[in-house]
Amino acid sequence: MNTQAWLNTAWLSANADLIADLAWRHLQIALPVLLAVGLLAIPIGYLAHKAGLNSRWKPARTGIIMASGILYGIPSLALFVVLPVILGTSILSPLNVIIALILYGLALQVRVVAEAFDGIDAAPNLAAQAVGYAPAQLFWSVQLPMAAPAIITGMRVVTASTISLISVGALIGVSTLGDLITSGFQRSFPTQILAGIVGIVALAAVLDALWILLARLLLPWKRVAYV
């Protein structure tokens, strides 16, 4: 890398609109991924939890957890390239990145959700059943609120991982903040690399702060854990 200054403020000022546009594109990929993972991981993880309570179905839980681990071990770039062949989409389509990152997010979050339900104290469950709670009422009123702190913590990890992995999409032509990093390396221009890195970290920090805010609003009894 040559001796260019790491911080070229003139370039940053001239390209502020470009950086903002790439940040928005980055966010447009992240939001549907996080929404899908948040909605899908809870029922899948809960089913894995229930399977673990029954010796007959325990192998199903083991299979779900093992499959999650194997899936997360697949290199992201390889998955981005293979998915268009499977889905019949253009290799430049952001849909490939979105689906791949949903799979990665589920690979992380399903296990977290299953273990969150595993860790629920039996006493509240028994008390709710004793006063006549139906299974659905027990889930929504007792089990899910008690598992929620661990689930939200897991989503914070998924969010950081997702924001980071989205940048890899730049290598297959999907425009994100990763474009700044790859282009910066190609041009030996540190300011552009730094802009991409700082932008990615800033997006991750903002979304993490939103998760903390959500936890404080929904789980006031756990507020100390989210300082």
C-alpha positions in Angstrom: 0.0 0.0 0.0 1.4 3.4 -0.9 1.9 6.4 1.3 -1.6 8.1 0.8 -3.0 9.6 3.9 -5.4 7.3 5.8 -8.0 10.0 6.1 -8.7 12.1 3.0 -11.5 14.4 4.1 -12.0 15.8 0.6 -12.8 12.4 -0.7 -15.2 11.7 2.2 -17.0 14.9 1.6 -17.2 14.4 -2.2 -18.5 10.8 -1.8 -20.8 11.3 1.2 -23.9 10.5 -1.0 -22.3 7.4 -2.3 -21.4 6.2 1.3 -25.0 6.9 2.4 -26.4 5.0 -0.6 -24.3 2.0 0.1 -25.2 2.1 3.8 -28.9 2.1 2.8 -28.3 -0.9 0.4 -26.5 -2.7 3.3 -29.5 -2.0 5.5 -32.0 -3.2 2.9 -30.4 -6.6 2.9 -29.9 -6.8 6.7 -33.5 -5.9 7.7 -35.4 -8.7 5.9 -32.7 -11.2 7.1 -33.1 -10.2 10.7 -36.9 -10.2 10.5 -37.0 -13.7 8.9 -34.5 -15.1 11.4 -36.4 -13.5 14.4 -39.7 -15.0 13.2 -38.5 -18.4 12.0 -36.0 -19.3 14.8 -38.5 -19.1 17.6 -40.9 -21.9 16.3 -38.0 -24.0 15.1 -36.1 -23.6 18.3 -39.2 -24.3 20.4 -39.8 -27.5 18.4 -36.2 -28.6 19.1 -36.8 -27.8 22.8 -40.0 -29.9 22.9 -38.3 -32.7 21.0 -35.5 -32.8 23.6 -38.1 -33.4 26.3 -39.3 -36.6 24.7 -36.8 -39.5 24.5 -38.5 -40.7 21.3 -38.0 -37.4 19.6 -34.6 -36.4 21.1 -32.7 -37.5 18.0 -34.7 -34.9 16.0 -33.4 -32.2 18.3 -29.9 -33.5 17.9 -30.3 -33.5 14.2 -31.5 -29.9 14.1 -28.7 -28.7 16.3 -26.1 -30.6 14.3 -27.5 -29.3 11.0 -27.3 -25.8 12.3 -23.6 -26.2 13.1 -22.8 -27.8 9.8 -24.6 -25.0 7.9 -22.8 -22.2 9.7 -19.5 -23.9 8.8 -20.1 -23.4 5.0 -18.0 -20.5 3.7 -20.2 -17.6 2.9 -18.7 -16.8 -0.5 -19.3 -20.4 -1.6 -22.9 -20.3 -0.5 -23.4 -17.0 -2.3 -22.1 -18.5 -5.5 -24.0 -21.9 -5.2 -27.5 -20.4 -4.3 -28.1 -18.8 -7.8 -27.6 -22.3 -9.3 -30.2 -23.8 -6.9 -32.7 -20.9 -7.0 -32.3 -19.9 -10.7 -31.6 -16.3 -9.8 -29.0 -13.9 -11.2 -25.7 -14.1 -9.4 -25.9 -10.4 -8.9 -29.3 -10.6 -7.2 -29.3 -9.4 -3.6 -31.8 -12.3 -3.0 -28.9 -14.7 -2.9 -27.2 -12.9 -0.1 -30.5 -12.5 1.8 -31.3 -16.2 1.7 -27.8 -17.2 2.5 -27.7 -14.9 5.5 -31.1 -16.1 6.7 -29.7 -19.6 6.7 -26.6 -18.5 8.6 -28.8 -16.5 11.1 -31.0 -19.6 11.7 -27.9 -21.7 12.2 -26.9 -19.4 15.0 -30.3 -18.6 16.5 -32.1 -21.9 16.5 -29.8 -23.4 19.1 -30.0 -20.2 21.2 -33.8 -20.4 21.2 -33.8 -24.1 22.0 -31.4 -23.6 25.0 -33.4 -20.5 26.1 -36.5 -22.6 26.5 -34.5 -25.4 28.0 -33.3 -23.0 30.7 -36.8 -21.9 31.9 -37.5 -22.5 35.6 -40.0 -25.3 35.9 -41.9 -23.6 38.8 -43.7 -20.9 36.8 -44.7 -23.5 34.2 -46.2 -25.8 36.8 -47.9 -22.9 38.5 -49.5 -21.7 35.2 -50.6 -25.2 34.4 -52.1 -25.6 37.9 -54.3 -22.5 37.4 -55.5 -23.9 34.0 -53.4 -22.2 31.4 -53.9 -23.8 27.9 -50.7 -24.8 26.0 -50.9 -21.7 23.8 -51.5 -19.4 26.7 -48.7 -21.0 28.6 -46.3 -20.4 25.7 -47.2 -16.7 25.1 -47.7 -15.7 28.7 -45.0 -17.6 30.6 -42.5 -19.5 28.4 -41.7 -16.9 25.7 -41.3 -13.9 28.1 -39.0 -16.0 30.3 -36.9 -17.1 27.3 -36.9 -13.6 25.7 -33.8 -12.2 27.3 -31.6 -15.1 25.9 -33.4 -14.9 22.5 -32.8 -11.1 22.2 -29.1 -11.6 23.2 -28.9 -14.2 20.5 -30.4 -11.8 17.9 -27.8 -9.2 18.9 -25.1 -11.8 17.9 -26.9 -12.6 14.7 -27.2 -8.9 13.9 -23.4 -8.3 14.2 -22.7 -11.4 12.2 -25.2 -10.5 9.5 -23.9 -6.9 9.1 -20.4 -8.2 8.8 -21.2 -11.0 6.3 -23.2 -8.7 4.0 -20.0 -7.0 3.0 -18.8 -10.3 1.4 -21.6 -9.8 -1.1 -19.5 -7.1 -2.8 -17.2 -9.8 -4.1 -20.1 -11.2 -6.3 -21.3 -7.7 -7.4 -24.0 -7.0 -4.7 -23.5 -3.3 -3.8 -23.1 -2.7 -0.1 -20.6 -1.0 2.1 -18.3 -3.9 1.3 -17.8 -2.1 -2.1 -15.8 0.6 -0.4 -13.5 -2.0 1.1 -12.9 -4.0 -2.0 -12.5 -0.9 -4.2 -10.2 0.7 -1.6 -7.9 -2.4 -1.7 -7.9 -2.5 -5.5 -7.0 1.2 -5.6 -4.6 1.1 -2.6 -6.8 3.9 -1.1 -6.9 3.6 2.7 -9.6 6.3 3.2 -12.1 4.3 1.1 -11.3 1.1 3.1 -11.7 3.0 6.4 -15.0 4.5 5.2 -16.4 1.0 4.6 -15.1 -0.5 7.9 -16.4 2.5 9.9 -19.8 2.4 8.1 -20.2 -1.4 8.8 -19.3 -1.0 12.5 -21.6 2.0 12.8 -24.6 0.1 11.3 -23.9 -2.8 13.6 -23.7 -0.5 16.6 -27.0 1.3 15.7 -28.9 -2.0 15.3 -27.4 -3.4 18.5 -28.6 -0.3 20.3 -32.1 -0.8 18.9 -32.1 -4.4 20.3 -31.0 -3.1 23.7 -33.8 -0.5 23.6 -36.4 -3.2 22.6 -35.2 -5.4 25.5 -35.6 -2.5 27.9 -39.1 -1.8 26.6 -40.3 -5.4 26.6 -38.4 -6.8 29.5 -38.3 -4.1 32.2 -37.5 -6.7 34.9 -34.3 -7.5 33.0 -33.2 -3.9 32.5 -29.9 -4.3 34.5 -28.7 -7.0 32.0 -28.9 -4.6 29.1 -27.1 -1.6 30.5 
